[in-house]
């Protein structure tokens, strides 16, 4: 990319590809076209002249923990990295809850894909389909239109069907599918329309605006039922305000618990000073269907979390089942966006001003599409001979619907009695795989360890494993398939431990080695995030924001 | 407010105002109601018991340079400050252009009204009407609904007529009208719908998203007119991209010039590295109807600005008249939001991806309403005797439509043959005024100096003048009218000089004492902003952002 920058400002390549020259160039033009198609107009002359030893083109679908971490680790001197994702940035999700209340600014948890060191080609769009036999991905553009935060909600589905972007094709040598998962709403009515998710920075922004707007709405004079024109007269009764200032979180996993904790901090460290009269009306409730929240923690630590929440006045209701979310009746719902939620265990509905949904994942529709389709693959001998090739399918994990991979994270494909297994799948594991298609992150299921949780940790470790092995394997820049079985060790997940923030400068931390709780765990929590996969910019800005929020309070402006 | 915080968490006042007690309290209840109405439920018991010596209630309409600066300077130990504004923050407008390209983050130029030191009561809403005889303001709430940046555009009108908020009344002892002005589009078709303004932080956010989105849209493969499925095939031709990457600014005042300069910096310092292939297609053009841009600067400095722009490749077209803005034809307009603008001097339309409108102000509809209505005032003797009082009107400045004030910034009212002038207007200036209604900022016209420009400097000086004089006048906290004529000096504007940034670390500065240009002026430009009316938080954050943008580049994530 460094050389391409200087190249592209010249008209050299331009002139080569101009219609006038095309006719004269003949075969050379066809070759040129094939190369320019690989990275549009921005391929350097250097690369063109060294076509035989050109770098392999690795296309990465997704810019989450799996896709971004992989792209970040893959050596740009050995591979051309092409990232395709509907959003142009990676979100450092463990700090997303902090941004939803303004402890951190949104941009402090974002890393733009285009800023990856070493140069990267990025197309903002949704992968629509993959032609595994031609090694081409069909992409629908997503840079057009209005505010991306409105378009790119992580509600299901994220792709607004009304707005169809341009369609274009991108070819690959190796493909890494890391498209993640969507929020699962279990078909509960109203969740998709009225609840807030907390998976992307757009979600965090909407939650922040909503929380601050609710306090602003409730700061107007209370309805007194009197008719004096001299009295400031609002439309909301105190009961209405109590409804609007009820913050409901559904799901007692780390995301839900951390959001509740951060919200509590916002309210008690900042809003208390600005809206003192509203404090008696505020409530935070966490509902979960399980008998215990934070299932990944020991009983003792989970109990410590519950005790901390109890002291902070955050209600935790386990074994409670949400059945419906709807707009509340009357002015509360129509003018103030108040919600009514039906809990199975309660006879009456509960009112709330905000419902945050933080439980459940479902497969991305793109993954559902991929596992459903038949294809021939280029490595098949029949296919290469030009005969009718054997048809395959990706292997779908029956439980989760994800794409099954072998121990080296390659996509498994169905075999057939009449076809030979693909050449590189010989040896110890005769199960057929695609040697040039890898699947990592939430959409992947490792056939050797199907119980791996869908967490950032697993995704990041898979990404690191794959990128490092590819970096090592391709010393010569050859285009051939990687000889996995002889040099790669199977992927193995190592649990680095789990951290959850509980509010009031307290946290819990659990790993195989130790357990921490209270402010010690809080220090570990903050320290851990500073050493994680962040750019230097954000390593600098996160502490600055922490300091500024601590000294001056969180910013409450809405725009 | 400090004491009210502790009070409101008790149920004392609550209990007093509960329906059960109301019946028993009789007259005491009426009095209580009158007081609680003054600041809803949050008035401290202390204040209630000292009712006779309670602080004067100063209601400030607006949170711009005039309103916010006034509220900031007014002594909270002597006055109860109540701010009513459709937005909850003050915008440090001179740095707004910097936020629209990401040199600074949005929040670095915002000061939340509720964070004013000393406590302030704030109602987010539009002043709808003022009853000058009863001294009551009717307010329409504006905290309800979706994203305020979508609602609170500074396009004209800012108030979305579809969404009617709650209406409530707020009483005042003194009123400061500082509602500012709206953007004037001179009725040019399409400006209101398709151009971007740059007056609020929501405008800056939309411009930032649009600029980055345009580069993203143009980064897709170019349409080749070929049908090969292997070639990445986009829908935009190179000419289309050239159209979308044409950035048009209408208005060559400091705002327009600074936006062009900041945009140039963004493109040449950051986007050049990320989208090198698009650089030959980018153009920035400033159109102005006047023969010369930056009319407040000397010819030499304005020429220096033009020379700087010419070197940077920014086109400046003076004596050019915009006649229409419309959505461009074809896919360029329908799918990519491209615009076509008609310039009177050109035979053909010019395409653009973004049009920023930065010229002209018009009166706020609220001001138009106020100057049109008749009212009686409480100070009139007839009125106090209960008889039919003399009717007055605010005096409208015929040229600008603003509210005329006397030299002490009090609202001038029309006199009548049969009425006595209000008591405090006697003496040297027999022209009638309202002694308790002040008008400052863009909506005010000083009858002693009608040529004062509508700038932040004038607004801030008027605000400071008024607040300091009121602080001095009210030593005893009495409710009586201020004896202006004996102790106040007439307001006089002092020109502190003008600064404009030109891009590439160059600026121009002009004051009565000196003229500066180049990087020296740039240093003055940056230094000046750090010493201006900002909170400590932003005095800290602005240099941090400058540093981070300089080292790491501006952030390009859109959300």
Contacts between the chains, C-beta under 8 A, distances in Angstrom:
chain1	res1	chain2	res2	distance
A	4	B	276	6.9
A	4	B	277	7.8
A	5	B	273	7.2
A	5	B	276	4.0
A	6	B	276	7.9
A	8	B	276	4.9
A	8	B	277	3.9
A	8	B	279	7.9
A	9	B	276	6.3
A	9	B	277	7.9
A	9	B	279	6.0
A	9	B	280	6.5
A	17	B	224	7.9
A	19	B	225	7.7
A	33	B	226	7.8
A	33	B	228	7.1
A	33	B	230	8.0
A	33	B	231	6.1
A	34	B	230	6.7
A	36	B	231	7.8
A	37	B	221	8.0
A	37	B	228	7.7
A	37	B	230	5.6
A	37	B	231	4.3
A	37	B	232	5.5
A	40	B	221	4.6
A	40	B	222	7.1
A	40	B	232	5.7
A	40	B	277	7.7
A	41	B	221	7.9
A	41	B	222	6.4
A	41	B	277	5.2
A	42	B	276	7.1
A	42	B	277	4.8
A	87	B	559	7.7
A	88	B	216	6.8
A	88	B	556	7.3
A	88	B	557	6.1
A	88	B	558	6.5
A	89	B	557	4.2
A	89	B	559	7.6
A	105	B	105	6.4
A	105	B	107	6.8
A	106	B	559	6.6
A	107	B	105	6.8
A	107	B	555	5.0
A	107	B	557	6.4
A	110	B	555	7.2
A	110	B	557	4.6
A	110	B	559	7.5
A	112	B	555	6.8
A	112	B	556	5.2
A	112	B	557	5.1
A	114	B	274	4.8
A	114	B	556	6.5
A	115	B	274	7.5
A	115	B	553	7.3
A	115	B	556	7.4
A	122	B	219	7.5
A	123	B	219	7.5
A	123	B	220	6.6
A	124	B	216	5.3
A	124	B	219	7.9
A	125	B	220	7.9
A	134	B	229	7.7
A	134	B	230	7.5
A	136	B	229	7.0
A	136	B	230	6.7
A	141	B	217	7.5
A	141	B	220	5.5
A	141	B	234	7.6
A	143	B	213	5.6
A	143	B	216	3.5
A	143	B	217	4.5
A	143	B	219	7.5
A	143	B	220	7.3
A	144	B	213	7.5
A	144	B	217	5.7
A	144	B	335	5.7
A	144	B	336	5.8
A	144	B	337	7.5
A	145	B	213	7.8
A	145	B	337	7.5
A	147	B	206	7.6
A	147	B	209	5.8
A	147	B	558	7.9
A	148	B	209	7.1
A	148	B	213	7.5
A	148	B	558	4.9
A	148	B	559	5.9
A	149	B	559	4.7
A	152	B	559	7.3
A	165	B	335	7.7
A	166	B	220	6.4
A	166	B	234	5.6
A	166	B	235	4.4
A	166	B	236	7.8
A	166	B	335	7.3
A	168	B	220	6.3
A	168	B	221	5.4
A	168	B	232	4.9
A	168	B	233	5.2
A	168	B	234	5.4
A	169	B	229	5.8
A	169	B	230	6.8
A	169	B	231	7.4
A	169	B	232	5.8
A	169	B	233	6.8
A	170	B	232	5.7
A	171	B	230	6.2
A	200	B	559	7.6
A	201	B	557	7.8
A	201	B	559	4.7
A	202	B	559	5.1
A	205	B	559	6.6
A	206	B	147	7.6
A	209	B	147	5.8
A	209	B	148	7.1
A	213	B	143	5.6
A	213	B	144	7.4
A	213	B	145	7.8
A	213	B	148	7.5
A	216	B	88	6.7
A	216	B	124	5.3
A	216	B	143	3.5
A	217	B	141	7.5
A	217	B	143	4.5
A	217	B	144	5.7
A	219	B	122	7.6
A	219	B	123	7.4
A	219	B	124	7.9
A	219	B	143	7.5
A	220	B	123	6.6
A	220	B	125	7.9
A	220	B	141	5.5
A	220	B	143	7.3
A	220	B	166	6.3
A	220	B	168	6.3
A	221	B	37	7.5
A	221	B	40	4.8
A	221	B	168	5.4
A	222	B	40	6.8
A	222	B	41	6.5
A	226	B	33	7.6
A	228	B	33	7.4
A	228	B	37	7.8
A	229	B	134	7.8
A	229	B	136	7.1
A	229	B	169	6.0
A	230	B	34	6.9
A	230	B	37	6.1
A	230	B	134	7.5
A	230	B	136	6.7
A	230	B	169	6.9
A	230	B	171	6.3
A	231	B	33	6.2
A	231	B	37	4.2
A	231	B	169	7.4
A	232	B	37	5.3
A	232	B	40	6.2
A	232	B	168	4.8
A	232	B	169	5.7
A	232	B	170	5.7
A	233	B	168	5.2
A	233	B	169	6.8
A	234	B	141	7.6
A	234	B	166	5.6
A	234	B	168	5.4
A	235	B	166	4.4
A	236	B	166	7.7
A	272	B	5	7.9
A	273	B	5	6.9
A	274	B	114	4.8
A	274	B	115	7.5
A	276	B	4	6.5
A	276	B	5	4.0
A	276	B	6	8.0
A	276	B	8	4.6
A	276	B	9	6.6
A	276	B	42	6.8
A	277	B	4	7.7
A	277	B	8	4.1
A	277	B	40	7.1
A	277	B	41	5.0
A	277	B	42	4.5
A	279	B	8	7.3
A	279	B	9	5.9
A	280	B	8	8.0
A	280	B	9	6.7
A	280	B	11	7.8
A	335	B	144	5.7
A	335	B	165	7.7
A	335	B	166	7.3
A	336	B	144	5.8
A	337	B	144	7.5
A	337	B	145	7.5
A	535	B	552	7.4
A	536	B	552	7.2
A	537	B	548	6.2
A	537	B	551	7.7
A	537	B	552	4.1
A	540	B	548	6.9
A	541	B	544	8.0
A	541	B	548	6.5
A	544	B	541	8.0
A	544	B	544	5.9
A	548	B	537	6.2
A	548	B	540	6.9
A	548	B	541	6.5
A	551	B	537	7.7
A	552	B	535	7.4
A	552	B	536	7.2
A	552	B	537	4.1
A	553	B	115	7.3
A	555	B	107	5.0
A	555	B	110	7.1
A	555	B	112	6.8
A	556	B	88	7.3
A	556	B	112	5.1
A	556	B	114	6.5
A	556	B	115	7.4
A	557	B	88	6.1
A	557	B	89	4.2
A	557	B	107	6.4
A	557	B	110	4.6
A	557	B	112	5.1
A	557	B	201	7.9
A	558	B	88	6.5
A	558	B	147	7.9
A	558	B	148	4.9
A	559	B	87	7.7
A	559	B	89	7.6
A	559	B	106	6.6
A	559	B	110	7.5
A	559	B	148	5.9
A	559	B	149	4.7
A	559	B	152	7.4
A	559	B	200	7.6
A	559	B	201	4.8
A	559	B	202	5.1
A	559	B	205	6.6
